Amino acid sequence: MHVTLQQPTGARLITATDQELAIPATLRYTSADPPAVHIDFPPHVTVDGEATTWTFARVLLGEGLRAPAGIGNVRVRPAGSAHTYVEFHASQGMAVLRFATPDLTRFLARTYTIVAAGEETVSAEPDHGLVALFGGRL
């Protein structure tokens, strides 16, 4: 049986004109996908009006709480001890959100009670997918 952790939180969306807009978000972690963390956004705060989830490596979140981390679609960097910026890069543009560092730290610590750091394993599903892709030969 898989365990899922959800932690509602708030964030501040930093606009191109340096305005800040409060938006709700939910931090989510599941033992069904132990290397990943998820940030869920409700439909009313997204461009297309659909609920949106960003998924990225749990280790990236941990690293980004201490020093700038990430080179891909998600980048995380501390802003002093009180705040952490998370940047989401997509073909439509970039969104920068500021989170309270204690909220992210508490969430990350709670994920480690579900699956300890370094204990993450990838499920067998990718292997089954590779077997199918290669015609049953691996």
WOUR-V28052 format. One record per helix or strand of 3 or more residues. SS is the DSSP state (H for helix, E for strand). FROM is the first residue (numbers start at 1). TO is the last residue. If there is no record, write none. Layout:
# WOUR-V28052
SS_FROM_TO / SS_FROM_TO
This chain:
# WOUR-V28052
E_4_14 / E_20_30 / H_31_33 / E_36_41 / H_43_45 / E_52_57 / H_58_64 / E_74_79 / E_83_90 / E_93_100 / H_101_114 / H_125_133
